[in-house]
């Protein structure tokens, strides 16, 4: 059994705090497309947090430093075995910095 999960994401900034996102995702198993979803979303966010800016300095996604992101989207889920499904997707994401620091596995904190 071979599975393949193709995904394409694209975004376009409409203003400093709004962007349009288009997603297309699928699940292929043994060459057959079993599931898919396609649709646009609008993302709204507030000003970034300075601490999140420092944490996500090397991240390509410019929405990661925003503490709250509201997303309103539409998804079309075609199917070859049942009727297609249409969904309205309201999403709220919270990006909250973790207090303190986290050490990688295998490294202990060394005291004085």
N, C-alpha and C positions, 0 to 999 in steps of 0.2 A: 504494500500500500504506500503510495506516494502522495503527499499533501503539499500544496503550494498556496501561499497567502499573499496575492498581489495587492498593493495599496498605493494609491496616488493621492497626494494632498497638495493643494495649491491655495495661496492666500493673496489678497490684494488689499492694501491699506486704503480705506476710504477717507479717513481723517486721523488725527492724532490718537483718538481713543476708540475708533471703530474699524473693524476689518471684515472683509468678506472671505469666507473659507469654502472651498469645494473639496469634498471627499468622495473617493470611489474605492470601495474595498470588495474583495471577493475571497472565496474559499474554494479551491479546486482540489479534487481528490481523484487520482488515477485519470487525469485528463478531462474530467467532467466538472463544470462549474456548479457546485452544490448550493452556495449561498452568495448573495451580493447585496450591496447597499450603495446607493448613489444619492448625492444631494448637497445643496448649499447651506451655509449657516452664516449668521451675523454675530460677531463677537463685540461686546461692549466692555470697556474696562476703565478703571480710574487711574490716577497717577501711580507710578511705580514707587515701591519702598526702596530707600537707599541701601538697606541691608540686603534685600533681594537682588539689587543691581550688582552688588559685590559678589554674591554667591553665584549668580548666573552669568558672569562676565564672558565666559567662553561658550555659552549656549546660543545656538543660532535662532531659537524661537524668541522673538522680542516680547512675547506676552508673559513669559515666565516670571519677570520681576514685578508683575502686577499683582497686588494682594487679592483682588476679587475680579473674576471674569464671568460675565453673563453671556450665555450663548443661546440663540434661538435658531433652530434649524429644521429642515425638512429632509426626510429620508424616504427614498423609494426602494423597496426590497422586492425585486423580481424573483420569480420562482418558476421552474419548469413543471413542478408537480402539484402546485396549489395556486390559488389566485394571488396576485401581487399585493403587497402590503404598503400602505402609505402612512408615515409617522411624522408627527410634530414632536420635536425634541427640545424642550427647555432644559438648560444645564447651568449650574452655578459651580464654578471652581474657586477654591480658596488656596492660595499659595502662602503658607505661613512658615516663616523660618523656624527651624528647630533650635531650642535654647541649648547653649553649650556647643561642644564639638563632638564629633564621632570619629573613633579611630578605625582604620581598616582591620579586618579580621587577621588575627595572628600578631598584632602589636598591642602590648599592654602599656598602660601608663606607668612611667617610671618616676617615683618620688625622689626627693632630695637625699 
